[in-house]
Amino acid sequence: LPVLNIPIFSGDLSKFPAWKSLFDELIHRNNDLTDIQKFSYLKSYLDGPAASCIECIELSGVNYILAYRNVYDRYSRKRIQASNHFNKLLAFPTMNKCTLPDLYSFLDNFNVPVQSLRALNIDNLGEFMMLHLGLRALDPETGKEFEKEMVSAEKTFPTFEDLIKFIKSKCSIMELNAESNQPTHQMSKAYQKSFVTNVQPQPVHGRQAVYNPVVKTSTFKQNVKCALCSHTDHRLQECPQFLQMSSNKRFSTVKEIQVCFQCLSNTHSRYDCHSNRSCRKCGRSNHHTLLHPETSESPNKSSTSTQVHRSATNNNPSNSKVTSGVVSYAVTPSTTDQLSNVLSGVAQHTSDPVPVTDVTVLLGTAMIRIQDTHGQWHLARCVIDGGSQISAISENLAQLLQIPRQRCNIQISGIGTTHAVQAKAEVWCNVLPHSLPTTVSTEIPFQVKAIILPKIAADLPTKIPQKVLNTYKHLQLADSSYFNNKLKAYSQIDLLIGAEYYTQLLEVDLPIIQGVPSAIPTKLGWLLMGRVESSTQPSDPVKCVNSFFVTVNDPLTDTLQQFWQLESLPSEKKFVHPDDELCEQHFIQTHQRTETGQYMVRLPFKPNVDRDLGSNRQIAFKRLCSLDSKFRKNPEIKTLYNENLQTYLDNDHMEPATQASPYLLVHFGLYKESRTTTKMRVVFDPNIPGSNGKSLSDLLMIGPKLQADIADILVNFRLVKVALTSDIQAMYRSVLLHPADRKYQHIIHRFDNDIVELELKTVTFGLGPSPFQAQRVIQQLLQDEGERFPQAKAALSNAIYVDDVVTGASSVEE
């Protein structure tokens, strides 16, 4: 028989099923071939994008299954294959005449895709075809939005009904936006009379009028009603009663009748306002011109505006041009403005215009993608600042993301403020650079813990001169809004990333490009920071300056609470959270002891949760390649890292895996030069999600806190005459994990040349329930063996903190 040749597969999805069938029959299921031979054949039959998905995997027998699974996971997407076959049917041309070649062409080019579609065994082929036709009729952007929503809902084969629901939802959103974007500012009657025209407005959808922009226009009003006097012939901003009030009276009136501060409309709140109008007196977009404080009031009240000048002119007429501008801090009755001023220290000065230079200082802003609770990504603008002790997120963005909130009790102070502001909630956010395609990116999101505040800072619509953009046009800038002509739409700051994450974002391998401004490399792109010419004109009355220096105060309530907790008697009954009770019952029912007396536990999975995590092997391989790159730059770190993992193997805490696992723990090293014993510690990360969108941490219960209070331990330690300290060696690794749960604790590592998959056999450092399991095993040991060793039981019951024992006795003999 002639030799069967396997074709080269280069990534064409339509050819993958035939290629896979042939490869499986001749190579994959051939028991006469070793795994390394199969791996070698696999690499030789791949080319282009298909070969790139396994190029970082070392050629060895152990890694063959990993490489094969990578190729299979990448190209075995049934819906894409079905779409390719159906597109061939739709592209088949109509026969003009009945000839034998045309009929054969029909059999070859039309019948074959039909049979291929049937061979895919799609549950409802008709539903798939209707959906495909519907998506072809939509614009590409709407199709992308639909696919994103289906990926978030984990629907491999969505139905036509899903598409209809999505379109109806999108229509509702667009209608609401159209209503909220209607013009709210109307011309005065005298102004309208001078622009009377015979052109009649043409209604569109019964809501808005369209005018010819070439001819003179008139204002078309519909359902106008004043929010103050309820008359139907004018709006609030035209109401004579409202216009006769002072600015402070107008402010209190607007607050009392609950209308929007920015456009004076009673149909929405201030935070839902989509108007792009700003105050004509100060340029701020957070209040209407009629609500601007009167000029005569600000100089007389130091509590309303405090001017801070960075340089003085010494009353020299020749130095009348102030080069640093004016910074002022305003305290308004609004809590939102107070929070904004504490964080940003920005306000408007309303006295006589001060001449300033058109020079400003750019802050490190970036456009990012941030993930909501449903897994969808949203575009937002953030500022990165190393002078802030906190990270913060705006209330608007937090509500949009719907991320679960955690309670906090933090007082925040900013530069030039005397009163701290209380924050009561915080969230964890997943952040990616705006340049990454979130639908296909394997980049691990950057996690930020942010405090929720009503507003982060004043808008930053800074425009950069074109010559500066030309200088850095070869770089991937972190803030893409610099290139947007409609900069106002991207001027709002919704996230502040503080000093805690500042150094983690820096790209230390790339140099800072010094200039005016300078370009700083970060994981979000290149930040532009420093002095630059601004678009502010010399005739502008004031230049707004932002400062993000923020400190966190220790609240007095926390101090009092700690005092009363220290002084209070222990309570007989303590509240136990239901999840903690479940975790405790799980330990009691599942823990066991081996013949040697060693304890063995099970992973405490949440009840009624799907334990299928999918695969994250591609992410794990990418992280391993990144780790290898760091090792090549620092061989000493690699030696310490390998020695740490080798101790796991030498002590039988880890062994080579007998079967590959689709889900892997990613690991990294913590190196501290100051440690006297182990300078390098390997930490395992269970937070990397699999293909199902869930990580191991999402499935596990944490367990109650069993750690004793450090204050009590130190007080008891001072009462003894003779001190005794010790620690429990390898505390976590002294507790075995049940073999049935070890498949969730697989890692991959390269010691020399080959990548090996290893299985952790003990409680692992880095998993959420590991501290509870280690502490609970000690308590169980005291229950089982405490009567035989009463003194040791007393020490371990009251004098252990993590793995350190701090106790003593009245004498050396004791």
Secondary structure, DSSP 8 states (H G I E B T S, - for coil): --------B-S-GGGHHHHHHHHIIIIIT-TTS-HHHHHHHHHHTB-THHHHTTTTS--SSTTHHHHHHHHHHHH--HHHHHHHHHHHHHH----SS--HHHHHHHIIIIIHHHHHHHHTT-TTHHHHHHHHHHHHHS-HHHHHHHHHHHHHTT-SS--HHHHHHHHHHHHHHHHHHHHHTS------HHHHHTT--S---EEETTTEEE--SSS-------S---TTT--SSS-GGG-HHHHTS-HHHHHHHHHHHT--TTT--SSS-GGG-------TTT--SSS-GGGS--TTTGGG-TTTEEEEESS--TT-GGG-SBSS-EEEEE--S-HHHHHHHHHH------SS---B-SEEEE--EEEEEEE-TTS-EEEEEEEE-TTBSS-EEEHHHHHHHT---EEEEEEEEETT-SS-EEEEEEEEEEEEETTS-TTT-----EEEEEEEES--SS-------HHHHHHTTTS-BS-GGGG-S-GGGG----EEE-HHHHHHHB-TTS--B-SSSEEEEETTEEEEEEEEE-S--TTSS--------EEEE--HHHHHHHHHHHHS---SS----HHHHHHHHHHHHH-EE-TTS-EEE---B-TT--------HHHHHHHHHHHHHHHHH-HHHHHHHHHHHHHHHHTTSEEE-SS--SS--EEEEEE-TT-SS-SEEEEEE-----TTS--HHHHB---------HHHHHHHHTT-SEEEEEE-TTTGGGSEE-GGGGGGSEEEEESSSSEEEEEE-B--TTSTTHHHHHHHHHHHHHHHHTTT-HHHHHHHHHSEETTEEEEEESSS--
